């Protein structure tokens, strides 16, 4: 079974430029997450999707960040314009549908995209 | 904000020794998970313990949960060089569907 796929793996851009990250979750996983991980820290949730619906985007900086998950499968995360403080690793994760209604699912992470903003 | 904090921040041990790392959190939880992250890679799920469980085992891993103290510990027995990684706890606060990750413990196992 293929794991979560992310691209690109690395991205270096100048500040004020736009950037986009792509994620393909594990087949059949309804829930998809985007996290940001700063150096030496744990991942912080940016947005969570259940199918194509963003059910938690409370920590997404909406002035410059946007995300979409068309058809409830692949997802893209965009930053426009990028700032120096956006340098981090952006992780995508997916999990199966939580049948009990509570989130007890294991999250399967992709390798991440390391973004450097100069 | 990060609800969990791992302790110690860094740990260096010899191969064959046991490694213990702790996680403290702030609010009541549904469950707690431990993840491992190798350098430059994504996180890998290790074990989940529910709020009504006190101890769980998986291979060389032993996890305990003390909800009265809002803390959990991860014990890796007979450590190997391949266990070198960062270890994170992730808590699911009661009434929410999200997981909040701690700051991590960086474990180095010397061969």
Contacts between the chains, C-beta under 8 A, distances in Angstrom:
chain1	res1	chain2	res2	distance
A	4	B	42	7.3
A	35	B	101	8.0
A	40	B	103	7.7
A	40	B	104	7.7
A	41	B	2	7.4
A	41	B	103	6.0
A	41	B	104	7.4
A	42	B	2	5.9
A	42	B	4	7.5
A	42	B	88	5.0
A	42	B	90	7.8
A	42	B	101	3.3
A	42	B	102	5.3
A	42	B	103	5.5
A	42	B	104	5.4
A	43	B	43	7.0
A	43	B	88	7.7
A	43	B	101	5.0
A	44	B	2	7.2
A	44	B	101	7.3
A	45	B	98	5.8
A	45	B	99	7.4
A	45	B	100	7.5
A	48	B	97	7.4
A	48	B	98	6.6
A	55	B	97	7.4
A	56	B	97	7.2
A	56	B	98	6.1
A	91	B	42	6.0
A	91	B	43	7.3
A	93	B	42	7.7
A	93	B	43	7.7
A	98	B	97	7.5
A	102	B	30	5.9
A	102	B	92	7.9
A	102	B	97	7.2
A	103	B	30	7.4
A	103	B	92	5.8
A	103	B	96	7.8
A	103	B	97	4.1
A	103	B	98	7.2
A	103	B	99	7.2
A	104	B	30	7.1
A	104	B	31	5.8
A	104	B	48	6.9
A	104	B	50	7.3
A	104	B	92	7.6
A	106	B	33	7.3
A	106	B	45	4.4
A	106	B	48	6.8
A	107	B	43	7.6
A	107	B	45	6.6
A	107	B	99	7.0
A	108	B	45	7.3
A	109	B	35	7.9
A	109	B	42	3.4
A	109	B	43	4.4
A	109	B	44	7.2
A	110	B	42	5.3
A	111	B	40	7.8
A	111	B	41	5.7
A	111	B	42	4.9
A	112	B	41	7.6
A	112	B	42	5.6
A	114	B	40	8.0
